[in-house]
């Protein structure tokens, strides 16, 4: 287990402005080559539980992200193209430019 794995990944922090601050209810679809991955931000899965607001996407051996589509609870949609994997980014509902997460 010391070697780890060599698969690509992407983590996304969503920041709502018109929608709620934690982007609960937002959905994200990533297309990377033949891979299509969908996640949504949930507040919890069951009684007394919480989920992390950060979305994690496993991308296997894909070395380029073709597109990220974000659908916000407010109805706004954003699309970002041509990103590199293996990083954590932040997407703000009021900005059409993603940035590196802190």
C-alpha positions, -999 to 999 in steps of 0.1 A, spaced: 0 0 0 30 23 1 30 28 -37 -5 44 -38 -24 43 -70 -17 62 -103 -52 71 -112 -62 107 -120 -87 127 -99 -103 161 -94 -118 177 -63 -142 206 -66 -154 231 -40 -185 249 -50 -194 283 -35 -230 295 -40 -240 331 -42 -275 332 -56 -280 296 -44 -271 286 -8 -235 292 3 -226 254 5 -242 247 -29 -264 220 -15 -285 207 -45 -259 216 -71 -249 189 -96 -216 185 -115 -210 164 -146 -174 158 -158 -165 145 -192 -130 131 -197 -125 111 -229 -151 83 -228 -157 88 -191 -188 106 -179 -190 111 -141 -219 128 -121 -220 140 -85 -243 162 -65 -238 182 -33 -260 167 -6 -265 179 29 -268 144 43 -276 108 35 -295 99 66 -307 109 101 -281 128 120 -254 125 93 -236 150 71 -216 147 39 -186 166 29 -194 195 5 -163 190 -15 -169 167 -46 -143 141 -54 -141 126 -89 -120 95 -98 -109 98 -134 -90 65 -139 -63 69 -165 -77 100 -181 -51 128 -184 -74 156 -196 -108 168 -185 -128 178 -216 -156 196 -197 -172 203 -163 -208 213 -162 -223 228 -130 -260 231 -125 -269 253 -96 -301 252 -75 -308 288 -88 -310 274 -123 -277 288 -135 -255 265 -156 -217 269 -160 -194 250 -183 -156 249 -180 -134 232 -206 -99 217 -210 -87 213 -174 -58 192 -160 -67 165 -135 -50 159 -101 -59 192 -85 -85 208 -63 -104 237 -77 -131 262 -65 -160 273 -86 -180 303 -76 -216 307 -88 -210 344 -96 -178 339 -116 -172 322 -150 -136 315 -141 -126 286 -118 -96 291 -94 -73 268 -75 -88 260 -41 -71 271 -9 
